Every structure is written in structure tokens, then in C-alpha cells.
Amino acid sequence: MMGTTKKFAKSFIHKFLKDKVTLLAAGQAYYYLLSILPLLVIGFAIIPYLNLQTSQAVQFLDTIVPGKLASVFEKDISKFIETPHGGILTIAIIGVFWTASNAMNALIKSINIVYEVKEARPILKVRILATALTLGMLLALIFAMFIPVFGSALLGFIKNHLSVSSSFINLFHALRWVIGFILLTLFLIILYRLAPSMKLPIYYIIPGALTASILWEITSFGFSFYVTHFGNYSAVYGGLGGIIIIMIWFFLTGVTLMIGAMVNILIYEFKH
């Protein structure tokens, strides 16, 4: 068992360096950054139709982005909450699917490199797949938004109208994050199954999806803690500090996704 683990670790390090995972992650981070603006515009334009408060929207962003990056968008959120922007929403939807599908397309190419396979599917089919995966990611984000925002409202209603114990409240809070983790893992399973040109069986994909989910949670929390307590990017980069923070976060996300893909293919190779 120890010998197998050691061999797997050596293969992992060798593949990490050979495939230039950090370079792949940097390329993904560039496309993620391009897609974040129209994605945020869509989210902010939808907010007036959900009857949410500015504080609730900022609080939600604060739970998914590192450090205090949510405060950067607070003024824009307030502006969009004041009145619905149907025209902006329509334009943003077109923009987000084009730019975000570019980001997903870059991720597909990166996974193919890690799997060491050439893209055998038609370009149009790959673009449609990237768009569909982008839509799935957006739906997952929207559902994740309802869990923390409306979950708190539901908990307040229960506390005001029913007699519940503190243990139930703690369980409810825990389940909210467990559901978010399960949603993330399920999306990664779908991503690792459909994105690459090589179709691995589901049981080879689950370990990598779980690894990526856990690593992403740990990395996001750790980076958020570092930025909040130690990182002073504004002193170095001035007004660009927020952009630098989110760029590093996207880079770490790209590395995490590549590690999940590496775990999948290495397990498959070890079994065969």
C-alpha cells in the first residue's frame, strides 16, 4: 500500500511538471477574468426581480469571493438594485455566454492536455458543449445563491414561529454548506465526464471531483484568510488590488481543477 502511494505521488509530481499545470491554470485565469464582468452584470441585473437588499447581495458575494472583494462591487450592486435593467440583462446574457464559454473552452483544452488526448470532436460541438457547461455552472451558482440568502430567511421564519433547539439550528447551518459542497462535486463530475475528448467511467471521475472540491474549499478559505489578515495588495497595486486578488483566486481555481483531472487520469492509468 505504501509503495503504491509513493509511486502515485511520484507520478503525480512528474505529470504536474510535465504538463505545465501552472501555465494551464494561468491561461484559464485570463479567460475567467474576462467572463466575470458580464456574469456579475447578469447577477446584479437579476437582483431587483428577487426583492433582495444590497446587504444580502454583498453578503452572498462575500461568501464566495476571497477577502473583502465583495465591497469593490457594492456601489454597482446598489445601482442595479434601484431599478430593473431588462435591456442590460439581455445584452449581458449574450456577452456572458460568449466570454464564459471561452473560459470553459480553455478548461476543456486544458483537461485534454492533462489526459494527453487530442480533440477529436468538431469545433462546433465543442463550442456547444462549452456553452451548455457554462449554463450548468450558472444554474449551480444561482442555486447556491438561494441557499445562503433564502436559507437565512427560512431559518428566521422557523425560529420566530416554531420552538426549535440550538442543535437543529446548527444542523441547518451545516447542511447549507454541505449542500453547496455536494452541488460543486456533482458539477465537477459532470464537467470531468463531458469536457475531455476521452470519456472515463464515472467511478474513475469521482475521486478527482472530490479532490478538486475539497481543495477548492480549503484553498478559497485559506486565500481569503490570508488576504483579509496579511495581504495588503492595495498598498502595492493601488486601485488594481481587487483585480489582482481575484486573478490569483482564479489561478488557484485553475490549478485545483487541473489537480482533479490529474487524479482522474492517474487512477485510470494505474488500474490499466
N, C-alpha and C positions, 0 to 999 in steps of 0.2 A: 504493500500500500504506500509506504514512504517512498519507495523507488519510483512508483508511478506518479506520485505527486511531484517529486523532484523533476522527473522527465517532462511532465506537463508544464511546470514553471519555467524550465529552460526553453521549451518550445514556444511558450508564450512570450518570453522576453525576446527571443530571436525573431519571432514574427512581428512583434511590436516595432522593433528597429528596422527590419527588412521592408515592411510595408509603409514605413514613414507615417505612422499613425498621427503624430502631432501635426504633420503637414496636411494630412487629410482633414483633421479637425479644424485647422486654421482656415482652410478653404470653405468648409461648412459654415464657420462662424461669420465669414463675409456675407454669404447668402442669407443666413439667419438675420443678420443686422439689416439687410435690405428689406426683408419681409416684415420686420417688427412694426414699422411705422403704419402701413396700411392695416395690419392686424389690430393695432391699438385704435386706429380710427374707427374700424368696424365695432370694436368693443365699446368705445366711447359713444358712438352714434346710436348703439342699441340701448344704452343705459336709460335714456329718457322714457323708453317704452316699458321698462321694467319697474319704474317708480322707485328707484334706488336713490339714496343720499350720496353726496360726494364722499363723505367719510367712509361709507360702506365700500364704495368702489376702490378708494385708496387703500383701505384695509385689506381688500382682496388682493390687489396688486402687491401689497407688502408681504403677503404670504407666499408669493410665487417668484418674486424677483429678489436678488441679493441686496443686502444693505438697506439703505434708505432711498433706493432708486425710484420708488413709487412717488415720492414727494416731487420729483422732477416733472412728473406728468400731472400734478394736482391741479394746476391752473387750467390745463387743457381739458381735464375731466370736468371741472366746474363749467367751462364754456359750453361743452357738449350737453351737459345735463340740463341747462337752462331751457333749451328748445330742441325738439327733434330735428334731425337733418337728413331727410329722406334722400335728397339728391346726392349728398356726400356719401351716404351709406351705399348707394348703388355704385358710384364710382369706386369707392374703396373696396367693395366686394370684387370687382373686376381686377383691381390692382393687386389685392392680396392673393388672389388665386394665381395670378401670373407670377408674381415675385416669390410667393411662398412655395409654389410648385417648382420654381427654380431651385429653391433651397432643398426641397425633397428630392429633386432630380440629382443634385450634388450628393445627397446622402445615399441614394441608390448606387451611384457610380463608386462611392467610397466603399460601400459594402461589397460590391463586385470585386474591387481590388483586394479587400481582405479575404474574400472567398476564393480569390485567384481564378475568376471566371470572366470571360468576355461577354459583353452584352449581345445576346442573340435575338432579342425581340425588336420589332420595328420601332422606330423613333416615336411615331405617333402613339403606339400602345404604351410606351414608357411614359410619355407625357401625360396621357390619360390616367395611368396608374398613379403618377406623382400627384396629379390633381385630386384624385379620389382619396389618396392617403392624407393629403393636406386637409380635405374636407373632414375626414375622420379625426384628424388632430384638432381641428377647430371645434367639432362637436364634443370631443373629450374635454377641451378647455372650457366650453360653455357649461357642460355638466359639472365640471369641477368647480366652476364659479357658483353654481346654485347650492352646492354642498356647504361651503363655509358661510356664504351670505344668508341664504334662507334657512340653513341649519340652525344658525344662532336665533333667528326669529322664531322658528318652530320650538326650540328649547325654551325660549322666553315664554311662549304661549303655554307650554306644558307646565312650567314652574308656576305660572300665575293661576292656572285653572285646576291643576291636579297636585296632589300631595305625592311628591317623588323624593326618593332618598338621594343623598350626595353620591352614592356609588353608581346609581343609574345615570346621573349627570356626567360623571367621569367616564362611564362606559360609552355614553352618547358622543362625547368629545373624541374619545379614542376611535370609535367606529367611523367618524367623519374622515379621519386621516387614513384609516385602514382602507376605506372605500376608494379614496384617492389613489393609494398605492396599488390597489387591485386594478383600477382603471388604467393606470400608467403601464402596469405589467401586461395587461391584455392588449393594449395598443402596440406595445413593443413586440409581442408575439405575432400580431398581425403584420407589423412592419417587417420583422425578420423573415416572415414566411413569404410575403408577397414582393418585397422590394428587390431582392437579388435575382439575377438570372438563373441561379441554381436553387432549386426547391428542396430544402431539407425537411425531413419529417418533424412533426410538432415536438416530439419528445427530445429532439436534439436542440430545439429552439428555446424551450422553457428555461434551461439553466442560464443561458445568455441573457434572456429577458429579465429574469430575476436579478442577475448580477448587475445589469445596467440600471434597473430600478433602484436597487439598494445603494449602488454607488452614486447615482444621481441625487438621491435624497441626502446622503452623507456629504457629498461634495457641495451641494447647494447650501446646506445648513452651515458647513464649515466655512465656505467662502463668505456667506452672509455675516457670520460671526466675526470673521477677520476684517471685512470692510467696515462693519459697524464700530469695532473696538480698536482696530490697529491701522487699517488702511486709510490714508489721507490723500486720495487721488486728486482732490480739488486743489491741494497746495501745489501739486506738480503740473497737472494738466489744465487747471483753471475750470472754465465752463465746460470743457470736454470730459471732465471727470466721470460724469454719469455714463457717457458713451463708452469710455474705456472700461468701466466696471461691467457693463452689460456685454461688451465684446469678449472680455475674459471669461465671463459666465457662459457665453455661447461656445467659446473654445473648450471649456471644461465639459460642457454638454456633448460636444462632438467627440471628445476623447472617450467619454463614458459610453456613447453609442457604439464606437468602434471596438471598445473592450468587450461589450456584449456580443458583437458579431464575431470577434476573435474566439471567445469562449465557445460559441456555437460550432464553428468550423473545426476547432482543435479537438473538441469532443467527438465530432463526427469522424475525423481522421484517425483518432485513437481507437475508435470502435471498429474501423475498417483497415 
